Amino acid sequence: MPRRTRAHLPVPPLAAVTGCLITLAACGGDGSPEGGAARSDSQTSTTAVIDVGDGGRYEPDVDPADFGRPIDNPYLPLLPGSRWVYEGTSDDEHERIEVVVTDERRQVMGIDAVVVRDTVTVDGEMVEDTHDWFAQDRDGNVWYLGEDSKEYESGQVSSAAGSWEAGVDGALPGIVMPASPTVGQAYRQEFYRGEAEDLAEVLRLDGSETVAGQDYEGLLVTEEWNPLEPDAVEEKSYAPGIGLVLEVVTAGGEGRVELTDFTPGA
């Protein structure tokens, strides 16, 4: 789940199916993600890199038999027909994102995945059209299995560089939303070495924000960081029963994108 200033559902572990991921000290290693380095004070207020504890040797244990359930995680409910609209700014440009859970399915690594379409317009012009693939395991963790992403310039496809699929060319699935988030929990949202390596950490479970004139309480707040773009850091806030309501760039640029409309699915 490439981390962009969009309501990407990036894009966030876990139980028997996730094996070592549940404690986030999994799969061995020396406790420092490969390619990671401590952030400097000029980059962000913390000096600690998000460390998932696998030493860069990520080996999730994924069994298709553990999937196939509706995605009803309270912080990321992806039921068919659900629709989110986000608006805000990214580096002084007006951005609008529409996320829709389609009734389409896709087989990824033998897993029946839900297809979510995510379109981004900047100053009224479409710049990205992405189909993301998600699935929920028996414990309630929502996995991210890849994306078919197309970037546009002047109405024409200019790149598909952000695309990847778990099980292809060494790419591996990650957790975009844990079943039972806990403060300090860190996890890989995706893993395609050198291309897609987003990491997330739970900062708090009692966040409160006013978003597009509406007050939200009891928010799950995460921080996201990518060792491939170490200067950029984002915070995302999730409301129970709704999902992502706010995304803020906290280092490496400026941006704030807010939920302006939500239609639940069935």
Secondary structure, 3 states (H helix, E strand, C coil): CCCCCCCCCCCCCCCHHHHHHHCCCCCCCCCCCCCCCCCCCCCCCCCCCCCCCCCCCCCCCCCHHHCCECCCCCCCCCCCCCEEEEEEEECCEEEEEEEEEEEEEEEECCEEEEEEEEEEEECCEEEEEEEEEEEECCCCCEEEEEEEEEEEECCEEEECCCCEECCCCCCEEEEEECCCCCCCCEEECEEECCCECCEEEEEEEEEEEEECCEEEEEEEEEEEECCCCCCCEEEEEEECCCEEEEEEEEECCCEEEEEEEEECCC
